[in-house]
Amino acid sequence: MTTPAVTVYKETDVREAGKIMVEKQIGRLPVAEDKKVVGIIDRDDVMGAWLPGT
């Protein structure tokens, strides 16, 4: 895990999240809302958004 943790917010566009993953060479990002973790986005989520039906 990277320290400090790299996070995105619920409002972050999936393309931006994918860009962060590539730049930081990480496979998952915690998703935050109101300073609380509400989920995790991973590379499969990003690819699914880019390639609907996969």
C-alpha positions as semicolon CSV with decimal commas, in nm:
position;residue;x (nm);y (nm);z (nm)
1;M;0,000;0,000;0,000
2;T;0,121;0,351;-0,079
3;T;0,178;0,592;0,205
4;P;0,005;0,828;0,228
5;A;-0,287;0,650;0,065
6;V;-0,389;0,782;-0,275
7;T;-0,766;0,834;-0,278
8;V;-1,033;0,971;-0,508
9;Y;-1,366;1,126;-0,423
10;K;-1,709;0,995;-0,514
11;E;-1,740;1,274;-0,772
12;T;-1,411;1,184;-0,945
13;D;-1,455;1,089;-1,310
14;V;-1,366;0,725;-1,380
15;R;-1,119;0,840;-1,651
16;E;-0,936;1,053;-1,394
17;A;-0,926;0,759;-1,151
18;G;-0,779;0,541;-1,428
19;K;-0,519;0,806;-1,507
20;I;-0,416;0,819;-1,140
21;M;-0,385;0,439;-1,128
22;V;-0,157;0,436;-1,433
23;E;0,058;0,729;-1,313
24;K;0,098;0,587;-0,961
25;Q;0,121;0,224;-1,079
26;I;-0,154;0,108;-0,844
27;G;-0,447;-0,125;-0,904
28;R;-0,704;0,004;-0,656
29;L;-0,813;0,337;-0,512
30;P;-1,025;0,403;-0,204
31;V;-1,325;0,623;-0,281
32;A;-1,400;0,887;-0,017
33;E;-1,701;1,101;0,068
34;D;-1,708;1,343;0,362
35;K;-1,364;1,216;0,475
36;K;-1,492;0,857;0,498
37;V;-1,411;0,565;0,271
38;V;-1,730;0,461;0,091
39;G;-1,584;0,217;-0,161
40;I;-1,294;0,101;-0,373
41;I;-1,245;0,134;-0,748
42;D;-1,010;-0,104;-0,926
43;R;-0,874;-0,151;-1,276
44;D;-1,161;-0,383;-1,371
45;D;-1,409;-0,108;-1,279
46;V;-1,220;0,139;-1,498
47;M;-1,198;-0,101;-1,791
48;G;-1,568;-0,185;-1,756
49;A;-1,655;0,183;-1,779
50;W;-1,444;0,220;-2,096
51;L;-1,561;-0,105;-2,253
52;P;-1,931;-0,149;-2,173
53;G;-2,051;-0,507;-2,188
54;T;-1,725;-0,660;-2,065
